[in-house]
Amino acid sequence: MDTRKFKPSIRHQRGAAAVEFALVSILFLALVIAVIEFAMLMYVYSTAIEATRLGARIAAVCDVGDDVVKTRMKWMLSILEPGNIDISYPAAGCSSAACDPVTVRITNLTYRATIPLVPLTFNVPDFATSVPSESLSSADNPICN
C-alpha cells in the first residue's frame, strides 16, 4: 500500500493560515464593534441622565425660558431634539411648604447604532429629574451663565 497519498504535503497546506486568520479576524472584529456600540449606548444613557439633571437645575435656579434649558441640554447630548424634552414648572404663587418641583423629562429618544450593514435602533428609557423650585438662588450662580 502506498502511504504517500495520505500524507499532507506543504504544497497542499499553502494559504491555510491566511484563511484561518480571515475567519477568526472577522469574528474578532464583529466582537470589537459590538463592544464599542454597547459602550456608546451606555454613554448615551448616562449622558441623558446627566442632561435631565442639568436641565432641572437650570429650570429651577435660573430665570430663563424653556429654549435656553433645551439648548443647554442639547449641548450635553447632541441627539436630543426639543420635542424629546418636557419641562413642567410649579403653579404660580405656591408656597415653599407646598410647591410642586420643577420636572425635566426626556421622552421618546432613540439611538441609532453605527454598525456597518446592520440597522439597529435602540429606544432610550424615559428619564426624569425633579428639583424643588425654591432650592437655590439665581444671583451670581455660575450654572446660569
C-alpha positions in Angstrom: 0.0 0.0 0.0 1.3 3.4 -0.9 1.2 5.8 2.1 2.3 8.9 0.2 -1.2 9.9 -0.9 -2.4 10.1 2.8 0.4 12.4 3.9 -0.4 16.1 3.6 2.4 17.9 1.9 3.5 21.5 2.4 2.2 22.3 -1.0 -1.3 21.4 -0.1 -1.2 23.5 3.1 -0.2 26.7 1.4 -2.7 29.6 2.3 -4.4 27.7 5.2 -3.1 30.2 7.8 -4.4 33.1 5.8 -7.9 31.5 5.5 -7.9 30.8 9.3 -6.8 34.3 10.1 -9.5 35.7 7.9 -12.2 33.7 9.6 -11.0 34.5 13.1 -10.4 38.2 12.4 -14.0 38.6 11.1 -15.4 37.2 14.3 -13.0 39.3 16.4 -13.8 42.5 14.5 -17.5 41.8 15.0 -17.0 41.4 18.7 -15.0 44.6 19.0 -17.6 46.6 17.1 -20.4 45.2 19.3 -18.4 46.2 22.5 -17.9 49.7 21.1 -21.6 50.1 20.3 -22.6 48.8 23.7 -20.3 51.3 25.3 -21.8 54.1 23.2 -25.3 53.1 24.2 -24.3 53.2 27.9 -22.7 56.6 27.3 -26.0 57.9 25.8 -27.9 56.5 28.8 -25.5 58.1 31.3 -25.5 61.4 29.4 -29.3 61.5 29.2 -29.5 61.2 32.9 -27.0 64.0 33.4 -28.8 66.2 30.8 -32.0 65.9 32.8 -30.2 66.8 36.0 -28.7 69.8 34.3 -32.0 70.9 32.8 -33.8 70.6 36.1 -31.1 72.7 37.9 -31.2 75.4 35.2 -35.0 75.5 35.1 -35.2 75.7 38.9 -32.5 78.2 39.5 -32.1 80.4 36.5 -34.6 82.9 35.3 -34.5 81.7 31.7 -37.1 80.2 29.3 -37.5 76.6 28.0 -35.5 77.3 24.9 -32.3 78.0 26.9 -32.8 74.9 29.0 -33.3 72.7 26.0 -30.3 74.3 24.2 -28.0 73.6 27.2 -29.3 70.0 27.4 -28.7 69.5 23.6 -25.1 70.7 24.2 -24.7 67.9 26.6 -26.4 65.2 24.4 -26.4 66.1 20.7 -29.1 63.5 19.7 -31.7 65.3 21.8 -34.3 67.3 20.0 -36.6 69.9 21.6 -39.5 67.5 21.1 -37.8 65.0 23.3 -37.6 67.4 26.3 -40.6 68.1 28.5 -40.3 70.8 31.3 -43.0 71.3 33.9 -43.0 74.2 36.4 -44.9 74.6 39.6 -48.0 76.6 39.8 -47.6 80.3 40.2 -47.7 81.6 43.7 -47.1 78.4 45.5 -45.6 78.5 49.0 -42.3 76.8 49.9 -44.2 74.4 52.1 -46.5 73.1 49.4 -44.9 73.6 46.0 -44.5 71.2 43.1 -41.0 70.7 41.9 -39.6 71.7 38.5 -39.5 68.4 36.5 -37.5 67.9 33.3 -38.2 64.7 31.4 -36.6 63.2 28.3 -39.0 61.0 26.3 -39.1 59.1 23.0 -35.4 59.2 22.5 -33.8 56.7 20.1 -30.2 55.8 19.5 -29.2 54.5 16.1 -26.2 52.2 16.2 -23.5 52.7 13.5 -22.7 49.0 12.9 -22.0 48.6 9.2 -24.7 46.8 7.2 -26.8 46.3 10.4 -29.5 49.0 11.0 -30.1 48.8 14.8 -32.1 51.4 16.7 -32.4 51.3 20.5 -35.1 53.1 22.5 -33.6 55.0 25.4 -35.7 54.8 28.5 -37.5 57.9 29.6 -35.6 59.9 32.3 -37.0 62.5 34.6 -35.5 64.7 37.3 -37.3 66.9 39.8 -35.8 69.7 41.8 -37.7 71.9 44.3 -38.1 75.3 42.7 -37.1 77.2 45.9 -33.9 75.3 46.5 -31.3 77.7 45.1 -30.8 81.3 44.2 -30.0 82.6 40.7 -28.0 85.6 41.9 -24.3 85.0 40.8 -24.9 81.4 40.2 -22.4 80.0 37.6 -24.8 77.5 36.2 -26.9 80.3 34.8 -24.1 81.8 32.7 
